[in-house]
Amino acid sequence: MHARGVHARGAAGGGGRRRPADGVAPLAGGGLPGAGRLIRIELAKQARPRTFVALGALAGLTVALAVALELTGAGRAEPVGDIPLLLVPAASPFVMPLIALTSTMKFFLPLAVSVFAGEAVAGEARWGSLRYALGRGVPRSRFLAAKAAVAALLSLAAVLLVPLVALGAGLAMAGWQALPAVDGGASAAVRQVPVVFAPAAALGRLAVGTAYVGAGMTSVFAFAFFLSTVTARPLVAVAGGVGLTILSRVLNYDYLPGVAVLSPYLPNNDVDLWLHLFQEPARTAGMGSFLVLQAIYTGVFLALAWWWFTRRDVLS
C-alpha cells in the first residue's frame, strides 16, 4: 500500500514527468498545450538552417535575375509569359516582379512550398520525435493543424518574398515610375503601342497576381503535406509535391495535344493566367475556375492527410 502511494506520488510529481524530445512540455498544472502554443513552438523550431536556405535561395535567385538583366541590357524589351508581354526592365520597377514571379512560379516556388509542407510531419517521424509528441496525449488533429499552419505561413513567406525582393531591385534600377506594357499577342497594328499603368494601378495588379500565384501553390502544398503524413522520408514528400507540378505541366495540351481533355483538371496549368491582368482591358477568363480547382485539390488532400494521420500507428 505504501509502495503504491509512493509510486502514485512519483507519477504525479515532477520526477515522473518526462520532457519529450520535440520540446512540447506540459503546461503548469498538467494540461496540454493549446493550438496557439503549439503553433508558437513549431515556429520556433523552424528557425533553422533549412528554412533560411530555402528562403535565401529564392531571394538570391531574384537578385541574380535583376543583376543578369542589368548586365545584359535592362533597356531592351523582354518577352514575359506566354502572351507574351513585352516589358523593358529599366522602364519601371514593376517589371522585375513580373519577371521574377514568372521565372519562379513553375518550379522554384513549388519546390520551396514542397520543402516546407513535405518536411512538416515526415521530418518529425524521421527523427523519432513524433511518437513523443503524440505519446504524451496531444490531440492528433490539433498537432496536425499546428504543423499545417506553420508550413503554410512559411510557404506564404516564400511566395511574398519573390515579388518584394524583385520590387526592391526594380526600384534600384528604375525608380518609382509607371509601367509601360506592350501586348505581344496583339495584332501588328497595335503591338507598338504600349499600355501604361500608373504606379498605383501596377502595384494593385501585382498584388492580385501575387495572391493568384500563392493560391496556385495550395494544391502543391496540400499534396506534399499529405505525403508527409504517409512517409517518414521528407524527400519523398518533397519530390511528390514537385512531381505533381511537373506532371501537370507535361500533360499540358500545349505540349501534348492528345491529352487536351485532361487539361482543365490539372492543378497547375493555368497558374500564369494572372499575367493577363496587365493587358488592357484585363482578362480574367479562366482565373475563377482555376481557383475553384485549387480549392478542390487542397480540400481533398488535406482531408486525406487528416484521415490518414488520425489513424496512423506512430507509437509502436
C-alpha positions in Angstrom: 0.0 0.0 0.0 2.8 2.4 0.9 4.7 1.5 -2.2 1.7 2.1 -4.4 1.2 5.5 -2.8 4.8 6.5 -3.4 4.5 5.3 -7.0 1.4 7.4 -7.5 3.0 10.5 -6.0 6.1 10.0 -8.2 3.9 9.7 -11.3 2.0 12.8 -10.4 5.1 14.8 -9.4 7.8 16.4 -11.4 10.1 13.4 -11.0 7.7 11.2 -13.0 7.1 13.7 -15.9 9.5 13.4 -18.8 10.0 16.2 -21.2 9.6 14.9 -24.8 12.4 15.3 -27.3 10.4 17.7 -29.5 10.2 20.4 -26.8 6.5 20.2 -26.3 6.3 20.4 -22.5 3.1 20.1 -20.4 1.6 23.2 -19.1 1.7 24.1 -15.5 -1.0 22.0 -13.7 -0.6 19.1 -16.2 -2.7 20.5 -19.0 -2.0 20.1 -22.7 -0.8 22.9 -24.9 -3.4 24.7 -26.9 -3.3 25.3 -30.7 -1.8 28.7 -30.3 1.1 27.5 -28.1 1.7 24.5 -30.5 2.0 27.0 -33.4 4.5 29.1 -31.4 6.5 26.1 -30.6 6.5 25.0 -34.3 7.5 28.5 -35.4 10.4 28.5 -33.0 11.5 25.1 -34.3 11.6 26.4 -37.9 14.4 28.9 -37.0 17.0 26.5 -38.5 19.3 26.5 -41.5 16.9 24.6 -43.8 14.3 27.4 -43.6 16.8 30.2 -44.1 18.5 28.4 -47.0 15.2 27.9 -48.8 14.1 31.5 -48.4 17.6 32.8 -49.0 17.8 30.8 -52.3 14.6 32.4 -53.6 15.8 35.9 -52.7 19.2 35.1 -54.2 17.7 33.9 -57.4 15.6 37.0 -57.7 18.6 39.3 -57.2 20.6 37.2 -59.7 17.8 37.8 -62.3 18.0 41.5 -61.7 21.8 41.6 -61.9 21.7 39.5 -65.1 19.2 41.8 -66.8 21.2 44.8 -65.7 24.4 43.4 -67.1 22.9 42.2 -70.4 20.8 45.3 -71.2 18.0 46.4 -69.0 16.8 48.8 -71.6 15.9 46.0 -74.0 12.3 44.7 -74.2 12.0 41.3 -72.7 9.1 38.8 -73.5 7.4 37.8 -70.3 5.0 34.9 -70.1 3.1 33.1 -72.8 1.2 36.1 -74.1 3.9 37.4 -74.3 4.1 40.8 -72.6 6.9 42.9 -73.9 8.5 44.8 -70.9 11.6 46.9 -70.5 13.2 46.3 -67.1 14.8 49.7 -66.9 11.4 51.4 -67.6 9.6 50.6 -64.4 10.2 49.0 -61.0 7.3 46.7 -61.6 8.9 44.8 -64.5 11.3 42.9 -62.2 8.5 41.4 -60.0 6.7 40.2 -63.1 9.8 38.6 -64.5 10.7 37.1 -61.1 7.2 35.6 -60.5 7.1 34.2 -64.0 10.5 32.7 -63.6 9.8 31.0 -60.2 6.1 30.0 -60.3 6.5 26.8 -62.3 9.4 25.2 -60.4 11.2 27.1 -57.7 8.2 28.3 -55.8 6.6 24.8 -55.9 9.9 23.4 -54.7 10.1 25.8 -51.7 6.4 25.1 -50.8 7.0 21.3 -51.1 10.0 21.6 -48.8 8.1 23.3 -46.1 5.0 21.1 -46.5 6.8 17.8 -47.1 9.1 18.1 -44.1 6.3 19.1 -41.7 5.3 15.7 -40.3 7.8 13.4 -42.1 10.7 15.3 -40.5 9.3 14.6 -37.0 8.8 10.9 -37.9 12.3 10.6 -39.3 13.9 11.9 -36.2 11.6 9.9 -33.8 10.2 12.9 -32.1 6.7 12.3 -33.5 5.9 9.5 -31.1 7.0 11.6 -28.1 4.6 14.5 -29.1 1.6 12.2 -29.6 2.5 9.7 -26.9 2.0 12.4 -24.2 -1.6 13.0 -25.2 -1.6 15.9 -27.6 -4.7 15.5 -29.8 -3.6 14.5 -33.3 -6.0 16.9 -35.0 -4.5 19.8 -33.0 -1.0 18.7 -33.7 -1.6 18.3 -37.4 -3.3 21.7 -37.6 -0.3 23.4 -36.0 2.0 21.7 -38.4 -0.1 22.7 -41.4 -0.4 26.3 -40.2 3.3 26.8 -39.7 4.1 25.2 -43.1 1.5 27.4 -44.7 3.0 30.5 -43.1 6.5 29.6 -44.4 5.0 28.9 -47.9 3.3 32.2 -47.9 6.5 33.9 -46.9 8.2 32.2 -49.8 5.6 33.5 -52.3 5.7 37.0 -51.0 9.5 37.2 -50.8 9.9 36.9 -54.6 8.0 40.0 -55.7 9.1 42.0 -52.7 12.8 41.4 -53.3 12.2 41.9 -57.1 10.4 45.2 -56.4 13.3 46.4 -54.3 15.7 45.5 -57.1 13.3 47.2 -59.6 13.3 50.4 -57.6 17.1 50.4 -57.5 17.1 50.0 -61.3 14.3 52.3 -62.4 12.9 54.4 -59.6 9.2 54.8 -58.9 7.7 55.0 -62.4 4.6 53.9 -64.3 4.6 50.5 -66.1 4.5 50.5 -69.9 3.5 47.1 -71.2 3.2 46.1 -74.8 0.8 43.2 -75.6 3.0 40.9 -77.7 0.0 38.8 -78.6 -1.9 41.6 -80.2 -2.1 42.4 -83.9 0.9 44.0 -85.5 -1.1 47.3 -85.9 -1.3 47.8 -82.1 1.7 45.9 -81.0 3.9 49.0 -81.0 1.5 51.0 -78.7 2.2 50.2 -75.0 -0.5 50.4 -72.3 0.8 52.5 -69.5 -0.3 51.6 -65.9 0.1 54.2 -63.2 2.3 53.1 -60.3 -0.8 52.5 -58.0 -2.6 50.5 -60.7 0.5 48.4 -61.4 1.1 47.8 -57.7 -2.6 46.7 -57.3 -2.5 44.3 -60.2 0.8 42.9 -59.0 -0.7 42.3 -55.6 -3.6 40.4 -57.2 -1.2 38.5 -59.4 0.9 37.5 -56.4 -2.2 36.3 -54.5 -3.2 34.3 -57.5 0.2 32.6 -57.7 0.0 31.9 -54.0 -3.4 30.3 -54.5 -1.9 28.2 -57.3 0.6 26.8 -54.8 -2.1 25.4 -52.4 -2.6 22.2 -54.4 1.1 21.5 -54.3 1.3 22.3 -50.6 -1.7 20.1 -49.8 -0.3 17.1 -51.8 3.2 17.4 -50.2 1.6 17.7 -46.8 -0.5 14.6 -47.3 2.6 12.7 -48.4 4.4 14.0 -45.3 1.8 12.2 -43.1 2.2 9.0 -45.1 6.0 8.6 -45.2 8.8 9.1 -42.7 11.1 10.3 -45.5 10.8 14.0 -46.1 12.5 13.8 -49.5 9.7 11.5 -50.8 7.1 14.1 -49.8 9.1 17.0 -51.3 9.6 15.0 -54.6 5.9 14.2 -54.7 4.9 17.9 -54.5 7.4 18.9 -57.2 6.4 15.9 -59.2 2.7 17.0 -59.2 3.8 20.3 -60.7 5.9 18.7 -63.4 3.3 16.2 -64.3 0.7 18.9 -64.6 3.0 20.9 -66.9 4.0 17.8 -69.0 0.3 16.9 -69.6 -0.5 20.4 -70.7 -2.3 20.3 -74.0 0.1 22.9 -75.4 2.8 20.2 -75.3 0.7 17.1 -75.7 -2.4 17.8 -77.8 -3.7 14.3 -77.3 -4.4 14.9 -73.6 -6.3 18.1 -74.0 -9.3 16.6 -72.3 -7.3 16.4 -69.0 -6.0 20.0 -69.2 -8.9 21.7 -67.3 -8.5 19.3 -64.4 -4.7 19.5 -63.9 -3.7 21.6 -60.9 -1.0 24.0 -62.2 -1.7 24.5 -65.9 -3.3 27.9 -65.5 -1.0 29.4 -62.8 0.2 32.0 -65.3 -3.2 33.5 -66.2 -2.5 36.4 -63.8 -0.3 38.0 -66.5 -3.4 38.8 -68.4 -4.2 41.4 -65.7 -1.5 43.5 -67.4 -3.4 43.6 -70.7 -5.9 46.3 -71.4 -8.7 45.5 -70.7 -7.6 43.0 -68.1 -8.7 39.4 -69.0 -9.8 37.2 -66.1 -11.2 34.3 -68.1 -10.2 31.0 -66.5 -9.0 32.5 -63.3 -12.1 31.7 -61.3 -12.2 28.1 -62.4 -8.5 27.7 -61.6 -9.2 29.0 -58.0 -12.1 26.6 -57.6 -9.9 23.7 -58.8 -7.2 24.7 -56.3 -9.8 24.7 -53.5 -10.9 21.2 -54.5 -7.4 19.7 -54.7 -6.5 21.4 -51.4 -9.6 20.2 -49.6 -9.2 16.7 -50.8 -5.5 16.3 -50.0 -5.8 18.0 -46.6 -8.8 15.8 -45.7 -6.8 12.7 -46.7 -3.9 14.0 -44.6 -6.1 14.3 -41.6 -7.8 10.9 -42.2 -4.5 9.1 -42.5 -2.7 10.8 -39.7 -5.5 10.3 -37.2 -5.4 6.6 -37.9 -1.7 6.1 -38.3 0.2 4.0 -35.8 3.2 6.1 -34.8 3.6 4.9 -31.2 4.8 1.3 -31.9 
